[in-house]
Amino acid sequence: MEKSIIIIGAGIAGLSAGCYGQMNGYRTQIFEMHDQPGGLCTSWKRKDYTIDGCLHWLVGSAPGNSFYRIWQELGAMPGQRIIDHEEFIHIEGEEGKVFIVYTDVDKLERHMKELALQDKKTIEKFTNAVRGCARVDLPIDKAPELYGPLDGPKALAKMLPFLKIMETWKKVTIQDFAKEFTDPFLRQVFPLTFNLPDFPMMAVLMTLAWMYQKSAGYPEGGSLEFSQAIERRYLNLEGEIHYRSPVIKILVQNGKSVGVRLADGTEHRGDIVISAADGHATIFQMLDGKYIDKKVQEYYEQLPLFPPLVQVTLGVARSFEGQPRLLLYHLKQPIVIAGKEEKLLGVEIYNFDPTLAPPGKTVLDVKLFSDYEYWKSLKQNPKRYKAEKEKVANQVIDLLDQRFPGLAGQVEMCDVATPMTWERYTGNWQASFEGWLITTKTFGMSMSKTLPGLKNFYMCGQWVEPGGGVPSAALSARNLIQVICQRDKKSFVSDIPSAQS
């Protein structure tokens, strides 16, 4: 008799767990608090414009990268046009200088030498490391939890060149590496490529290596179309999704998870429960904090979270031809936005995806790190909350109008998403956008997908995979179903829909 699996959350991790569960003969059903799939990997409509909340580039967008097979198995990109960006980011300095992070590493190296030939050795050290990463394809077919005595040495042999790079770079932050430049401009702008504290250079190298391979493109149509494609795959595999069905409790009997209770009071039983939902809510609310040890407690007390965001999106009656995809520039004067001083403004210009706006018009997106408690306090007073959202929108429009004169009069749509929006939409703890922040300490960290003292229960997704991201969410689910199959003495199988094979 086939076993049943209950999955909490229809984000990428939950949908992927459902797909692989169905492929392997389990009877799965997903309970999702929202009314559509994807979780954070979503888009929404405002007037004639589509606002994208997630995808900028996707690892595994083309053959030659191991993640490509996973997206095939999940039916994630059925015939979509993939757009490979020529630039990762375009940074304008205070004195008119420009640093462009080209995705072609050869072009990037030439550009950096034009800016600072005296830093030739440091530049080549960086670009050669990117090339080295580009020659390695990470072995992801077998879950690390299932490695046997021979699997480790085999993986090490295949990964030897990559491990040498890791040894050199694993503890180096982007801020530390920037100090190796003697050129003051490169020292200033290089860390802005990934403007996060303690950001590991290994993550920089791998990102640029994937883009250099042209295996980290953007699937035209954006995030919701991507999520809906995986939802279709899941439903075609005869899985069940229950929308508007928030789980409030995981049911436990005799140390085993046996099902879930929904907010409406109904209970649903399963042989296995997988939470692909918010980690903090899962552990401390759905399970009442009963199944933790010192390590789990320390994760939620000490690990840094990816900061919450304010996202201001504009629909503008203008084409923005020739403008970079992602522009970061210094403001003439610092400005306080939502209680936080901003000296820089980053804007993503979606002139590369014509499906998101009417012809001749463009979606512009500004994301700002913000403070959860600031917005939580404002939310208590609807008038103040609404007024602050309007103020933030007006500030962003004014700043962009200074950079692109005439823009303010061309704005046809304006949407503001705050940390409260993300919290309401996904339930993410502290409105964190990607769970744990990727740092030199969390990069590559291995977290258990089980909890101490609780059988037949597992977690997958960004709260057990530091660094977050769509690919790691799908891989986390794939690995988990492999583990469950081994426990049940079943051979793990995965297949590609016939239309894609």
SULLINQUI-V60766 format. One record per residue. N is the residue number from 1. SS is DSSP state (@ for helix, = for strand, . for the rest). PHI is phi in degrees with one decimal (* if undefined). NEAR is the number of other C-alpha atoms within 12 Angstrom. Layout:
N,SS,PHI,NEAR
N,SS,PHI,NEAR
//
This chain:
1,.,*,7
2,.,-68.9,17
3,.,-81.7,24
4,=,-108.6,29
5,=,-125.0,40
6,=,-99.9,46
7,=,-116.7,54
8,=,-98.8,55
9,.,103.3,48
10,.,-108.5,53
11,=,-75.8,51
12,@,-62.0,50
13,@,-65.4,50
14,@,-66.3,54
15,@,-62.1,56
16,@,-66.9,56
17,@,-60.6,53
18,@,-63.9,50
19,@,-60.7,51
20,@,-70.1,46
21,@,-62.6,46
22,@,-64.0,38
23,@,-59.3,33
24,.,-104.7,32
25,.,84.9,27
26,.,-92.3,33
27,=,-98.0,32
28,=,-111.3,40
29,=,-144.0,42
30,=,-109.7,50
31,=,-112.9,43
32,.,-124.1,37
33,.,-70.9,34
34,.,-92.2,29
35,.,-107.8,20
36,.,-155.0,34
37,.,-81.8,40
38,=,112.5,44
39,.,59.7,45
40,.,-69.2,44
41,.,-83.6,41
42,.,-145.2,34
43,=,-139.7,29
44,=,-147.4,28
45,=,-96.9,23
46,=,-139.3,20
47,.,55.8,19
48,.,-96.9,22
49,=,-114.7,33
50,=,-109.7,36
51,=,-101.3,40
52,=,-100.2,44
53,.,-103.8,39
54,.,-145.6,35
55,.,-68.3,33
56,.,-117.7,35
57,.,-160.6,35
58,.,-133.5,37
59,.,-65.1,41
60,.,93.5,38
61,.,-76.0,39
62,.,-146.1,32
63,.,-57.2,21
64,.,102.2,21
65,.,-123.9,33
66,.,-61.3,26
67,@,-66.9,32
68,@,-56.9,33
69,@,-64.2,32
70,@,-61.8,39
71,@,-66.6,43
72,@,-64.8,33
73,@,-59.4,35
74,.,-89.4,47
75,.,62.1,37
76,.,-76.1,41
77,.,-134.2,39
78,.,-73.1,29
79,.,76.1,19
80,.,-72.9,22
81,.,-73.8,20
82,=,-101.7,28
83,=,-105.8,29
84,.,-94.8,31
85,.,-71.7,34
86,.,-80.3,29
87,=,-124.4,31
88,=,-80.7,36
89,=,-155.5,34
90,=,-121.2,34
91,=,-111.8,36
92,=,-98.5,30
93,.,-79.9,27
94,.,-70.4,20
95,.,-107.1,16
96,.,90.4,12
97,.,-71.6,21
98,=,-129.4,26
99,=,-113.2,37
100,=,-112.8,35
101,=,-88.3,41
102,=,-72.4,31
103,.,-80.0,36
104,.,-82.0,27
105,@,-64.7,35
106,@,-63.3,22
107,@,-66.6,18
108,@,-61.9,31
109,@,-62.5,31
110,@,-61.0,22
111,@,-62.4,25
112,@,-66.6,34
113,@,-70.0,24
114,@,-64.6,20
115,@,-76.8,26
116,.,-153.3,24
117,@,-62.5,19
118,@,-65.1,18
119,@,-100.7,27
120,@,-52.2,23
121,@,-64.5,18
122,@,-67.0,25
123,@,-62.6,33
124,@,-68.0,25
125,@,-58.5,21
126,@,-68.7,37
127,@,-68.9,34
128,@,-67.7,23
129,@,-67.2,35
130,@,-61.9,36
131,@,-61.3,30
132,@,-62.3,30
133,@,-65.2,36
134,@,-68.2,31
135,.,-86.2,24
136,.,-115.6,30
137,.,-111.1,28
138,.,-63.8,28
139,.,-77.0,23
140,.,-120.8,28
141,.,-70.3,26
142,.,-111.7,27
143,.,-61.6,27
144,@,-56.2,25
145,@,-62.9,26
146,@,-103.5,22
147,.,-60.6,21
148,.,-95.8,13
149,@,-58.0,12
150,@,-91.3,11
151,@,-66.8,19
152,@,-59.7,19
153,@,-59.7,13
154,@,-62.2,14
155,@,-64.5,25
156,@,-62.8,19
157,@,-61.8,16
158,@,-67.6,18
159,@,-97.4,22
160,@,-51.9,21
161,@,-59.9,22
162,@,-67.2,30
163,@,-64.6,21
164,@,-65.4,19
165,@,-65.3,29
166,@,-56.4,27
167,@,-60.0,15
168,@,-75.7,20
169,@,-111.4,29
170,.,-61.9,31
171,.,-105.8,24
172,.,-92.4,28
173,=,-88.2,31
174,@,-63.9,35
175,@,-68.5,29
176,@,-64.2,22
177,@,-64.2,31
178,@,-58.7,29
179,.,-69.0,21
180,.,-75.4,25
181,.,-75.6,31
182,.,-87.4,20
183,.,-70.3,23
184,@,-62.5,20
185,@,-67.5,26
186,@,-63.7,37
187,@,-58.8,27
188,@,-78.3,29
189,@,-92.4,36
190,@,-57.8,38
191,@,-65.5,30
192,@,-74.7,33
193,@,-58.0,37
194,@,-131.0,31
195,.,-85.3,29
196,.,-132.8,25
197,.,-66.6,23
198,.,55.5,28
199,.,-75.0,34
200,=,-75.1,36
201,@,-62.3,40
202,@,-60.1,38
203,@,-68.9,34
204,@,-62.6,39
205,@,-61.4,40
206,@,-68.1,35
207,@,-60.6,34
208,@,-68.9,41
209,@,-65.6,37
210,@,-62.6,41
211,@,-69.5,37
212,@,-62.6,36
213,.,-73.0,32
214,.,60.1,31
215,.,-122.4,33
216,.,-141.0,37
217,.,-89.9,36
218,=,-107.6,34
219,=,-77.0,38
220,.,-54.4,32
221,.,106.6,36
222,.,87.0,40
223,@,-73.1,35
224,@,-65.9,33
225,@,-60.1,33
226,@,-61.6,44
227,@,-65.1,41
228,@,-65.9,31
229,@,-64.9,36
230,@,-69.2,41
231,@,-59.9,37
232,@,-60.8,29
233,@,-59.3,36
234,@,-62.4,36
235,@,-67.8,28
236,@,-66.3,19
237,.,-85.1,32
238,.,72.4,22
239,.,-80.5,35
240,=,-119.2,30
241,=,-121.5,35
242,=,-114.2,27
243,.,-86.8,23
244,.,50.9,22
245,.,-132.0,29
246,.,-68.0,36
247,=,-86.3,41
248,=,-111.5,33
249,=,-143.0,32
250,=,-97.7,45
251,=,-81.1,33
252,=,-129.3,28
253,=,-135.7,18
254,.,53.1,11
255,.,75.5,18
256,=,-125.1,25
257,=,-74.3,33
258,=,-125.7,28
259,=,161.7,35
260,=,-138.5,38
261,=,-115.0,27
262,=,-90.2,26
263,.,-62.4,19
264,.,-82.5,15
265,.,94.1,13
266,.,-73.6,18
267,=,-118.2,22
268,=,-132.1,32
269,=,-102.5,27
270,.,-153.5,30
271,.,-72.9,31
272,=,-135.5,40
273,=,-119.7,52
274,=,-118.1,50
275,=,-100.2,51
276,.,-108.7,48
277,.,-98.0,47
278,.,-54.5,46
279,@,-66.4,43
280,@,-64.8,33
281,@,-64.7,31
282,@,-60.8,40
283,@,-76.2,35
284,@,-99.5,22
285,@,-115.2,21
286,@,-65.0,30
287,.,-115.0,33
288,.,56.8,17
289,.,66.9,23
290,.,-85.0,20
291,.,-122.9,28
292,.,-134.6,23
293,.,-127.3,18
294,@,-60.1,13
295,@,-64.2,17
296,@,-62.4,26
297,@,-59.2,20
298,@,-66.6,12
299,@,-54.2,28
300,@,-81.8,26
301,@,-99.8,13
302,@,-120.4,15
303,.,-70.9,24
304,.,-72.9,29
305,=,-97.8,35
306,.,-63.3,35
307,.,-63.3,30
308,.,-70.3,34
309,=,-124.0,33
310,=,-106.1,38
311,=,-118.7,36
312,=,-108.0,38
313,=,-119.1,42
314,=,-120.3,45
315,=,-102.6,41
316,=,-119.3,38
317,.,-78.4,25
318,.,-166.3,29
319,.,-89.1,25
320,.,57.9,26
321,.,-62.5,15
322,.,81.5,13
323,.,-83.9,24
324,.,-66.8,30
325,.,-64.4,35
326,=,-128.5,33
327,=,-114.5,34
328,=,-124.4,38
329,=,-145.3,35
330,=,-78.6,30
331,=,-81.8,25
332,=,-62.0,18
333,=,-137.7,15
334,=,-58.6,16
335,=,-138.2,20
336,=,-91.2,20
337,=,-122.4,30
338,.,52.9,35
339,.,79.8,20
340,=,-127.3,20
341,=,-73.7,17
342,=,-117.8,25
343,=,-107.9,20
344,=,-127.6,32
345,=,-133.9,39
346,=,-110.2,35
347,=,-134.9,34
348,=,-95.6,37
349,=,-108.5,39
350,.,-83.4,44
351,.,-75.2,33
352,.,-91.9,36
353,.,-121.3,35
354,@,-69.5,25
355,@,-77.9,26
356,@,-90.8,36
357,.,-147.3,33
358,.,-62.7,22
359,.,-53.2,19
360,.,78.8,21
361,.,-122.3,31
362,=,-143.7,37
363,=,-91.8,43
364,=,-116.2,46
365,=,-131.9,41
366,=,-118.7,38
367,=,-112.9,37
368,=,-126.8,36
369,=,-63.9,33
370,.,-137.8,31
371,.,-113.5,27
372,@,-61.5,31
373,@,-65.3,19
374,@,-57.9,26
375,@,-76.2,34
376,@,-62.8,25
377,@,-65.8,17
378,@,-61.7,23
379,@,-63.3,23
380,.,-67.2,14
381,.,-121.9,13
382,@,-52.8,15
383,@,-66.3,12
384,@,-64.7,18
385,@,-62.2,25
386,@,-64.2,21
387,@,-64.1,18
388,@,-68.6,26
389,@,-61.1,31
390,@,-65.5,22
391,@,-64.1,21
392,@,-60.6,34
393,@,-59.7,33
394,@,-64.6,24
395,@,-64.0,25
396,@,-65.3,41
397,@,-61.4,36
398,@,-63.9,22
399,@,-64.9,32
400,@,-68.6,37
401,@,-65.8,20
402,@,-67.0,19
403,@,-82.8,23
404,.,-125.0,23
405,.,-51.6,15
406,.,94.4,17
407,@,-60.4,27
408,@,-55.2,26
409,@,-80.6,18
410,@,-105.3,25
411,=,-73.5,29
412,=,-107.3,25
413,=,-146.3,30
414,=,-140.0,33
415,=,-133.1,37
416,=,-122.4,37
417,=,-107.9,38
418,.,-110.3,43
419,@,-54.1,40
420,@,-68.4,36
421,@,-64.3,29
422,@,-64.9,34
423,@,-63.8,29
424,@,-64.5,22
425,@,-77.3,36
426,@,-122.5,38
427,.,77.5,34
428,.,-60.8,36
429,@,-59.7,34
430,@,55.3,35
431,@,58.9,37
432,.,-59.9,38
433,.,-78.3,43
434,.,-135.8,37
435,.,71.7,38
436,=,-69.7,39
437,.,-72.5,34
438,.,-79.7,36
439,.,-136.3,33
440,.,-65.3,30
441,.,-84.2,24
442,.,-94.2,31
443,.,-60.0,30
444,.,77.0,23
445,.,-64.0,22
446,.,-102.8,20
447,.,-112.5,27
448,.,-70.4,27
449,.,-91.9,35
450,.,-119.7,32
451,.,-118.9,34
452,.,-63.8,23
453,.,82.8,20
454,.,-128.2,29
455,=,-94.5,25
456,.,61.4,34
457,=,-131.0,40
458,=,-143.8,43
459,=,-125.1,44
460,.,-147.5,46
461,.,108.5,47
462,.,-67.3,45
463,.,-85.1,48
464,.,-122.3,42
465,.,-131.1,37
466,.,-53.2,33
467,.,109.2,35
468,.,58.9,36
469,.,98.3,35
470,@,-64.5,43
471,@,-60.7,36
472,@,-66.4,33
473,@,-65.5,41
474,@,-66.8,46
475,@,-64.7,43
476,@,-57.4,45
477,@,-68.5,42
478,@,-60.6,45
479,@,-60.5,39
480,@,-62.5,44
481,@,-64.6,46
482,@,-61.0,32
483,@,-63.0,34
484,@,-64.5,38
485,@,-61.2,28
486,@,-63.3,20
487,@,-59.8,17
488,.,-92.3,19
489,.,57.7,11
490,.,-118.1,19
491,.,-79.6,17
492,.,-70.8,28
493,.,-126.1,23
494,.,-143.2,30
495,.,-138.9,24
496,.,-107.1,24
497,.,-52.3,26
498,.,-56.5,12
499,.,-64.8,13
500,.,-105.0,20
501,.,-77.1,13
//
